[in-house]
């Protein structure tokens, strides 16, 4: 049913948790394969992938190119689930994903829809809750989910869209824009993320936020906002 594609680079620790959240879905036959496309890590990411029995590939390229390559390697799932290694899907996510896929199979336009999960941050405190609320508003109003919310899309629809483009950043907004707000469904299950690192610095975070605003609100092409994003 689902082929999971995870782009990694020095993701040893995060990947252990991300893969553990897929075990129940694999045991029930909902996840048929997990493909990890690595950007030449220097840690033990490959050993983690080998121990988990996932498909391993290596490609020294942008995250978008790695996801597109992973999709080309997928053989066992009619649906593709793109996940970042730092994303931890909450318990029971696969039942909701399965229900969405079954509903899409019955709907006239179901093959041209995609889904993302609700974003939740690992951190405690008001700041994290405010961030979750703002992310939910942005997702619902603009149809622009973050990459760490995951993307569940049929292989057929992904191919028609042309897949992920070879952008150095903002590949998540680029493909969401091509999918279209009216064709994105938001699942209740959460994708838990550690959030943005504080060491990025205020200026860096401001530039990234501004770049995403330009793509999501001003509808600027992601390819033009990449330099601003940094």
GICOR-V960796 format. One record per helix or strand of 3 or more residues. SS is the DSSP state (h for helix, s for strand). FROM is the first residue (numbers start at 1). TO is the last residue. Records with the same first field share a line. If there is no record, write none. Layout:
# GICOR-V960796
SS: FROM-TO ; FROM-TO
This chain:
# GICOR-V960796
s: 2-8 ; 31-38 ; 55-58 ; 79-84 ; 114-121 ; 151-154 ; 184-193
h: 12-20 ; 23-27 ; 45-52 ; 63-73 ; 93-106 ; 110-112 ; 126-142 ; 147-149 ; 155-161 ; 171-179 ; 181-183 ; 198-200 ; 202-216 ; 222-229
